[in-house]
Amino acid sequence: MPRITCNFEVKITVSNRLIHYSILIIGLFFASCNPERRVEGSKEAVERMKSMQIKRVTSPQVVTIVDDWGERIVKQAQLDWEAQAKKPNANLSALCQLQGIAEIDSLEQLYGVQILLLGTKDMKNGQLSVKEKEVLDAYLYNAENKLPQSTNIQKLGDSVLIYNAPIAVQNMICQKCFGDDASKLGLWRVKFLKNEVIRKVDGKSLVKNKK
């Protein structure tokens, strides 16, 4: 009697293999037809690899990075603020609180920072540390006495760095947001977290800075 059962099992095995191969081919086809997803996935993979790199970053290097990034952030944030303020029916009250400025929100996300505008009234701001108020008071003294101002970096403990940058009195921000103050003091405050700085910095740039 012919072994029908065996032939039937062979046919089933062959059919199953054909199905698996077909699914694999179809999957590869759709993957090749969606390059944007592959690119997006590769970018995420690169970011994960960067964050997983073992980086030896010294305290002076962190300060240097914060100084560089702080300058870039303030420069871009100021341009974004002025662009929004020049729009018809701009809500200056909200802009002075940095509300509704998507570009500045994006800067915060990109660098992992918090960006604020400070003025004389912030001497009573309960969210500022004693050290920050001392620095703000020094800026206020310079403003009242028409003395030169410069950027400043403060270390708050081992995990936080504050970058301050004074705003020129003739700048639109000082005129619109701090015009009622006699000193017209305006100050950018960028709060950095040390761990975020180390996580986001490119290891190759650290090597370049050493040379």
C-alpha positions in Angstrom: 0.0 0.0 0.0 1.4 3.5 -0.9 2.6 5.7 2.0 0.1 8.4 1.4 0.6 9.8 4.9 4.2 10.5 4.4 3.7 12.3 1.1 1.0 14.4 2.8 3.3 15.4 5.6 6.0 16.4 3.2 3.5 18.5 1.3 2.5 20.2 4.5 6.1 20.9 5.5 6.9 22.4 2.1 3.7 24.5 2.2 4.6 25.9 5.6 8.1 26.8 4.5 6.7 28.6 1.4 4.3 30.5 3.7 7.2 31.6 6.0 9.4 32.6 3.1 6.5 34.6 1.6 5.9 36.5 4.9 9.6 37.2 5.2 9.8 38.6 1.6 6.6 40.7 2.1 8.0 42.1 5.3 11.3 43.0 3.7 9.4 44.6 0.8 7.4 46.9 3.1 10.5 47.8 5.1 12.3 48.9 1.9 9.2 50.9 0.9 9.4 52.9 4.2 12.8 54.6 4.2 11.7 57.4 6.5 10.9 55.0 9.3 14.3 53.4 8.8 16.0 56.8 9.0 14.0 57.8 12.1 14.9 54.5 13.7 18.6 54.9 12.9 18.6 58.5 14.4 17.1 57.2 17.6 19.6 54.4 17.7 22.5 56.9 17.3 21.1 59.0 20.1 20.9 56.0 22.4 24.4 55.0 21.5 25.7 58.5 22.3 23.9 58.4 25.7 25.4 55.0 26.5 28.9 56.0 25.7 31.3 56.0 28.7 32.4 59.6 29.0 34.9 61.0 31.4 33.9 64.6 31.8 35.8 66.8 34.3 34.2 69.7 36.2 36.1 72.3 34.2 34.9 70.7 31.0 31.3 70.8 32.2 31.7 74.5 32.9 33.2 75.1 29.4 30.3 73.2 27.8 27.7 75.1 29.8 29.4 78.4 28.8 29.3 77.4 25.1 25.8 76.0 25.1 24.5 78.9 27.3 25.7 81.5 24.8 24.1 79.6 21.9 20.8 79.2 23.7 20.6 82.8 24.8 21.4 84.1 21.3 18.8 81.9 19.7 16.2 82.5 22.4 16.6 86.2 22.0 16.1 86.1 18.3 13.0 83.9 18.7 11.6 86.2 21.3 12.1 89.3 19.1 10.5 87.5 16.1 7.4 86.7 18.2 7.2 90.2 19.6 7.2 91.8 16.2 4.1 89.9 15.1 0.7 91.7 15.0 -1.3 91.5 18.2 1.6 89.9 20.1 0.8 89.2 23.7 3.8 90.9 25.4 2.6 89.9 28.9 2.8 86.2 27.9 6.0 86.7 25.9 7.7 88.2 29.0 6.9 84.9 30.8 8.3 83.1 27.7 4.8 81.6 27.2 3.7 80.4 23.7 7.1 80.5 22.1 7.5 77.1 20.6 11.1 77.7 19.5 12.2 78.3 23.0 10.3 75.2 24.2 12.3 73.3 21.5 15.6 74.7 22.8 14.7 73.5 26.3 14.0 70.1 25.0 17.1 69.9 22.8 19.5 70.9 25.5 17.6 69.6 28.5 17.5 73.0 30.2 15.0 75.5 31.8 15.0 79.0 30.3 13.7 82.0 32.2 13.7 85.8 32.1 14.7 87.6 35.3 14.3 91.2 36.4 14.6 93.3 39.5 11.3 91.9 40.9 12.8 88.4 41.0 14.9 89.5 44.1 11.7 88.4 45.9 11.3 85.2 43.8 11.1 82.3 46.3 12.1 79.8 43.6 15.6 81.3 43.4 18.3 80.1 45.7 20.1 82.5 48.1 23.2 82.3 45.9 21.2 83.2 42.8 19.7 86.2 44.5 23.2 87.4 45.5 24.3 87.2 41.9 21.1 89.0 40.8 21.8 91.7 43.4 25.3 92.2 41.9 23.8 92.6 38.4 21.3 95.1 39.8 24.1 97.1 41.4 26.0 97.2 38.1 22.8 98.3 36.3 22.0 101.1 38.7 25.6 102.4 38.6 25.9 102.0 34.8 28.8 99.4 35.2 29.7 96.8 32.6 27.8 93.5 32.8 29.0 90.0 31.8 27.8 86.5 31.7 28.0 84.3 34.8 28.0 80.6 35.7 26.9 79.5 39.2 27.3 76.0 40.6 24.4 75.0 42.9 25.6 71.9 44.6 27.1 69.1 42.5 24.2 68.7 40.1 23.0 72.1 38.9 24.7 74.9 37.0 23.0 78.3 36.3 24.0 80.4 33.2 23.1 84.1 33.4 23.4 86.5 30.5 22.5 90.2 30.9 20.3 91.8 28.3 21.3 95.2 26.8 19.1 98.0 28.1 18.3 99.2 24.5 17.1 95.7 23.6 13.4 95.2 23.0 13.1 92.7 25.8 14.3 95.2 28.4 12.1 97.9 27.0 8.9 95.8 26.8 9.3 93.5 29.9 11.4 95.6 32.3 10.6 99.2 31.2 8.8 100.0 34.5 11.9 99.2 36.5 14.3 102.1 37.1 17.3 99.9 36.4 15.7 98.2 33.4 17.6 95.1 34.3 16.9 92.1 32.2 18.6 88.8 32.6 18.5 85.4 30.9 18.6 82.4 33.2 19.4 79.0 31.8 19.4 76.1 34.3 21.5 73.1 33.4 21.6 69.7 35.0 25.1 68.3 35.1 23.9 64.7 34.3 22.0 66.0 31.2 25.0 67.9 30.0 27.2 64.8 30.2 24.5 62.6 28.6 24.0 65.0 25.7 27.6 66.0 25.0 29.3 64.3 22.1 32.3 62.3 23.3 34.3 63.3 20.2 34.0 67.0 21.0 35.5 66.4 24.4 38.6 64.9 22.8 38.9 67.9 20.4 38.7 70.3 23.4 41.6 68.6 25.1 43.9 69.1 22.1 
